[in-house]
């Protein structure tokens, strides 16, 4: 087995991937998992990518627009975003989010 099975979350470097978006990123063979803390008011501009994305709010409220449809996500809701669909959002409050991407976000490996 090439990779260590058990790891320490604290050992993952936190990277500011966009203004106010602080990420700890894990890559597996097939997925990228992004644990994000977002400051209230910070925006992820509308964008698209080849990856299938599942977005979960662990704490706070996040306004997400997917294909022109706006929804407020909180701990009781999540989004499944198909590949190449335009989406973006804004943190209404300080938030903790988890995004899971399939396949791996190659661009995130360069961060």
Secondary structure in CASP SS format (residue, H / E / C, confidence):
PFRMAT SS
TARGET T0000
AUTHOR 0000-0000-0000
METHOD secondary structure of the structure
MODEL  1
X C 1.00
X C 1.00
X C 1.00
X C 1.00
X C 1.00
X C 1.00
X C 1.00
X C 1.00
X H 1.00
X H 1.00
X H 1.00
X C 1.00
X C 1.00
X C 1.00
X E 1.00
X E 1.00
X E 1.00
X E 1.00
X C 1.00
X C 1.00
X E 1.00
X E 1.00
X E 1.00
X E 1.00
X E 1.00
X E 1.00
X E 1.00
X C 1.00
X C 1.00
X C 1.00
X E 1.00
X E 1.00
X E 1.00
X E 1.00
X E 1.00
X E 1.00
X E 1.00
X E 1.00
X C 1.00
X C 1.00
X C 1.00
X C 1.00
X E 1.00
X E 1.00
X E 1.00
X E 1.00
X E 1.00
X C 1.00
X C 1.00
X C 1.00
X C 1.00
X E 1.00
X E 1.00
X E 1.00
X E 1.00
X E 1.00
X E 1.00
X E 1.00
X E 1.00
X C 1.00
X C 1.00
X E 1.00
X E 1.00
X E 1.00
X E 1.00
X E 1.00
X C 1.00
X C 1.00
X E 1.00
X E 1.00
X E 1.00
X E 1.00
X E 1.00
X C 1.00
X C 1.00
X C 1.00
X C 1.00
X E 1.00
X E 1.00
X E 1.00
X E 1.00
X C 1.00
X C 1.00
X C 1.00
X C 1.00
X C 1.00
X E 1.00
X E 1.00
X E 1.00
X E 1.00
X E 1.00
X C 1.00
X C 1.00
X C 1.00
X E 1.00
X E 1.00
X E 1.00
X E 1.00
X E 1.00
X E 1.00
X E 1.00
X E 1.00
X C 1.00
X C 1.00
X C 1.00
X H 1.00
X H 1.00
X H 1.00
X H 1.00
X C 1.00
X C 1.00
END
